[in-house]
Amino acid sequence: MNVIEQNITDAIWDVVVVGGGMVGATVALGLGQQGMKVLLLERQAVDTAWSEERPYQVRVSALTRASEKILRNLGAWRGITSRRCHAFSAMHVWDDLSSGEIHFSAQEMGEPNLGYTVENEVIQAALWEQVEACDSIQLLLNPTIKALRLEGGKAWLDVEGVGDIQTELLVGADGALSQIRQLAYIGLDTHDYEQCAVVGCVKTELPTEDTCWQRYTKDGPFAYLSMGEHLSSIAWYLPTEKMQWALNLSDQAFALEISKASDYRLGSVVEVGERAAFPLTRRHAEHYVKSNLALVGDAAHTIHPQAGQGVNLGLLDAAALIETVLSARLAGKSWGRYSVLRKYERWRRGDNAIVQRSMEAFDWLFKQDSGLKTTFRKGFLPLANRLTPLKNWLMGQALNGRESLPALASLKRSKFTRLDSGKN
Ligand SMILES: Cc1cc2nc3c(=O)[nH]c(=O)nc-3n(C[C@H](O)[C@H](O)[C@H](O)COP(=O)(O)OP(=O)(O)OC[C@H]3O[C@@H](n4cnc5c(N)ncnc54)[C@H](O)[C@@H]3O)c2cc1C
């Protein structure tokens, strides 16, 4: 295994990635597989061992087709399908207040499915399997980062017990509370949604029909994400003050509340697994880049998870950064230069802001009932369902079929051929 604990201060690393979550591991892999010398720092070792008996995990992501493509191109997709994942073929959204509803199906889009529900640990394990198999990537586990300097055309990271690590490009992929973002003095625009998401896996009386069901109520949305015939991952959005109440309910009472929140769309909930709750905050870094530094994933932005876009946007950041760095290297330029990294920032920041704002517009529209808003809300879903261009646009967003997709995520063949021999 390529874990190192010493002599890493002698080298100048092509890239140092802090955070080996789904997004950071993707950056490390995309660059490592192209022969770049990458050091990946992660707080916790990831267990890549797998057993069918493993209980379903609380954290689940709905991956878009674009994310699938990125993971396929990096050779990590087979590690997902060989563990556990579920393709969903439809989405059904309806509103508590009106009879409005909208239905998307893979069939009408001419697609085999609309995406996949996958446990986060499965995605991370599949990526780490590839990281461990890549000779260009070295791992440093459980680092204590003391300071960061950006000077002399390099980033310098002072790690306790190790010393100064120097690199052409430092990537902050260390999540929503990013230490790298803070050490780089990058400001943050934040907004408290005053909502929490209660998540977990449940079994329902009626089959899921491979569909993601989402109901809008005035407290917030409720969603069943299909994970199997009778199995769903739930996302139940509640005002933050109800978080402890939801966590403290007995399993029986929780099952009843979930059945009610879904308006019994899949009958009663008959079994519940472990649950967890997360307060929700929108965050957007004022800058994604500085000279020799770039932020990706939750370190750069967090978003309301109602449309399941967070990690999908993060994977697009990763793919765009990989492409920017590799293109600069190909052109013989330094990939840590501000002018190079700005291309990545321009590519991704606006796109992420649009998705953040559209989630907020949905949240605003469906949260309260008042006059004009109620009238508009009553008309929106039926209209969107009937109006083919609007429906196709909404669907395109969900599938991540944007114009400016990075090569790794494009549905065409990646323009960067892998240097290692792995197949996807
Ligand atoms: C309730 C909920 C539901 C969601 N559902 C979806 C969904 O359906 N689809 C979707 O696309 N997104 C979803 N998201 C969002 C998604 O979970 C996040 O966007 C995603 O986990 C971000 O990945 P990341 O790798 O950027 O950050 P993280 O997953 O936070 O990973 C950061 C990594 O950095 C490590 N780290 C942190 N600090 C340091 C340090 N100082 N040194 C070394 N390592 C460090 C951590 O150990 C961790 O491994 C959801 C979010 C929530 C809250």
The ligand as an ORCA input file, in Angstrom:
! r2SCAN-3c Opt
* xyz 0 1
  C     -28.532     15.023      3.936
  C     -27.673     15.141      2.733
  C     -28.003     14.451      1.586
  C     -27.233     14.567      0.432
  N     -27.610     13.904     -0.689
  C     -26.897     14.079     -1.831
  C     -27.279     13.425     -3.056
  O     -28.256     12.693     -3.135
  N     -26.524     13.664     -4.166
  C     -25.450     14.493     -4.131
  O     -24.819     14.716     -5.177
  N     -25.031     15.091     -2.988
  C     -25.727     14.908     -1.836
  N     -25.320     15.526     -0.696
  C     -24.096     16.317     -0.690
  C     -22.836     15.439     -0.596
  O     -22.933     14.545      0.494
  C     -21.595     16.309     -0.438
  O     -21.618     17.297     -1.430
  C     -20.326     15.469     -0.595
  O     -20.196     14.547      0.469
  C     -19.096     16.362     -0.611
  O     -17.943     15.574     -0.851
  P     -16.499     16.183     -0.572
  O     -15.545     15.099     -0.941
  O     -16.378     17.515     -1.209
  O     -16.471     16.474      0.983
  P     -16.555     15.465      2.215
  O     -17.428     14.299      1.888
  O     -16.911     16.281      3.402
  O     -15.062     14.917      2.351
  C     -14.026     15.689      2.921
  C     -12.896     14.758      3.325
  O     -11.822     15.535      3.821
  C     -11.308     14.941      5.004
  N     -10.686     16.029      5.778
  C     -11.307     17.087      6.354
  N     -10.410     17.889      6.928
  C      -9.194     17.345      6.712
  C      -7.867     17.708      7.061
  N      -7.593     18.841      7.757
  N      -6.851     16.902      6.697
  C      -7.095     15.776      5.984
  N      -8.329     15.379      5.613
  C      -9.361     16.155      5.975
  C     -12.500     14.287      5.665
  O     -12.104     13.228      6.534
  C     -13.286     13.782      4.450
  O     -12.892     12.489      4.069
  C     -26.088     15.399      0.457
  C     -25.719     16.088      1.620
  C     -26.515     15.963      2.748
  C     -26.129     16.727      3.997
*
